């Protein structure tokens, strides 16, 4: 799985470099007026995110902020939709539990991005994630799952993805791999808006 991430990254980088070379070659052949018109501007992107983790069907929501010219950066924070933490010691082997579960989750991270060609961006990043699996006991408490990779699960993650903007409307699709005791996968999507920096004194 890690080798696949590396191969995808190399592919995105090759496409991005090729696209940039083609763009600048085309601009050099045009007039000075067209050159100025096609100069890349700093673009800000704000997205609302939803993610689904396939290990335990964890759902989370969050926000991404990105800023890019030819290259740039992004930051992201996600929060799970279930928040019952284990409040007694021991594991599910020590108590009678119900079928009611909770998957507390949060993550934060960031990374770099490149403008492959207007209006598409590719990004690669890393961060920290916390993910647990807890069960409700018969007396109303919450206890952690017996398997250590579930409870608690502190880990680093790597992610790659694409963003595309049309007239400001922006869509994001990404893949995340959580590198804990047990590898888990997550798909992230986002919807938002992209806008350039405000002009100052009539010039960008």
N, C-alpha and C positions, 0 to 999 in steps of 0.2 A: 504493500500500500504506500509506504514512504517513497519507493522508487517511482511509482506512478505519479505522485505529487511533483517530484523533481522533473520528470519528463514533461508533464503538463506545463510547468513553469518555464522550462526551456522553450517549449513550443510557443507560449504566449510572448516570451521575450523576442523570439525570432520574428514573429508576426509584427510585433510592435516596432522593432527596428526597421523592418522592410517598409512598413507603412510610413514611418517618419521620413525615411530616405526618399520614397516616392513623392511624398508631399513637398519636401523642400526642393527636389529636383524640378517639380512642376512650377513652384513659385519662382525659382530663379529664371525661368524662361519667360516670365511675364513682366509687365511694366511695374515701375516703382509704386504706382497707385494700387495695383493688385497685391503687391507684396505687403503693404501696410494693412490692407484689408484682411489678409489671411494670417497675420501674426496671431499666435495663440494668446488668449487672455486667461488670467487666473479665474478659475471657475469654482464656486462653492456648491456643494451638494449636501442636502439634508434628507435623510430617509427614515421612514418608520419600518421596522423589521419584524418578521415572524420567522421562527426557526423550529424545526422538528428534529429531535434526536431519536434515532431508531433503537437505541438501547433503553428500554423501559418506556418508550413513547413519551418522552419529555417535550413539553411545549414551552416556548419562551417568546417574549416580545422585547423590543428594544429600539435603539436609535443609533444611526450612523451619521457622522459628519466627515466629509471629505473635502479636500482642497487640492486642485491640480492645475498645472499649466501643461508643460510637456511631461513633467513628472510631479509627484506630489505625495500626499499622505492621507491617511484616514484613521479615525478612532471609532470604536464601537463598544456599546454596553448592552447586555441582555439580562433579563430577569424572568425566572420561571413563573408559571401560573399557579403553582402549588407550594405552600409554605408552612407545612407542619414538620418541625424539626424533632428529632429524637429527644425526649425529655426524661428518660430513665436509662440507667446503665444496662448493659447486656445486649443480647441480640434476639432475633426472632426464635432462636432455639430455646430461650429461657422463659418464654411467655406463651400463653394462648392468645393468638391474634385473629383479627377479623380479615376479611378480604379488602378492607378499605386501605388504600395506599396513598402516599404523598411523595412527590419527586421534587424537593427543593433544589433550585438551580440558579446560579448566576455566573456571568462571565464578563470580562472586559479585556480589551486589547487594541491593537492597531497595527499599522504597517505602511508600506509604500505602494504607490500606484503609478501607472504610466498611461498617457493618452495614446492608444494604439493608432487611431485615426478618428477624426471628428465623425460621429459623436460617441465613440466607444472607449471605455477604459478597462484596464485589467489591474487587479490588485493581488497582493500577497501579504499576509500578516501572521501574527502570533499573539498569544495572550494566555491568561489564566482562567480556569473554570473550576467551579465547585458543583458537584452533582451527587445526590444521595437518594437512597430508596428506603423509606420508612413505612412501617405497618402500625395500624391502630390496634391496641390491645383490648381485651374484653372490658377492662375497667376504664377505658377512655384515654389511656396514655399512648405515646408514640415511641416505638423502638426501632432501632436500625436493623436492616437485613443482615443475615449471618455472613454473607460473602463480603470480604474486605474491599473488593473493588467497587462495591456499591456504596459503602457507608463507613466513613465519608470518602468521597472521591475527589481529592485535590489533584489537579493535573494541568499540564500545559496543552495548548492546542495550536495547530497550524490551519490556515485557511487560504483558499484561493477563490477568485470569482471574477465576474464581469459586471460592468455597469453600462447602461446605454441611455442617452438623453435625446429626446426629440422635442424641440420647442420648449425646453425646460422640464418637461415631464420625464422622470427618470425611473428606470427599472433596474433592480439588482438581483443577481442570482449567484449564490456562492456555495462552496462545499467546505466543511470543517471536519478535521480529524482530531479527536481528543486522545492524547498520548498518555493514558493512565495505565494501571495494572491490566485493565481490559480496554482494548482499542474500541472506540465507538465513533459513529459517523453522524453528521448533522447536515441538513440542507437548510440554507437560509435564503429568504427572499425579501425584497424591500421595494417600497414605492415612495417616491419623493419628488423633490424639485431641485433643479440646478439653476444657478444664477451667477452672473459675472460680478466682479468687484464694482462698487459704485465709482462712477467717473469723477475725477477731481479736476476742476479748472478746465473742463471741456475736453480732457484727454484721459485715456485709460492708463 
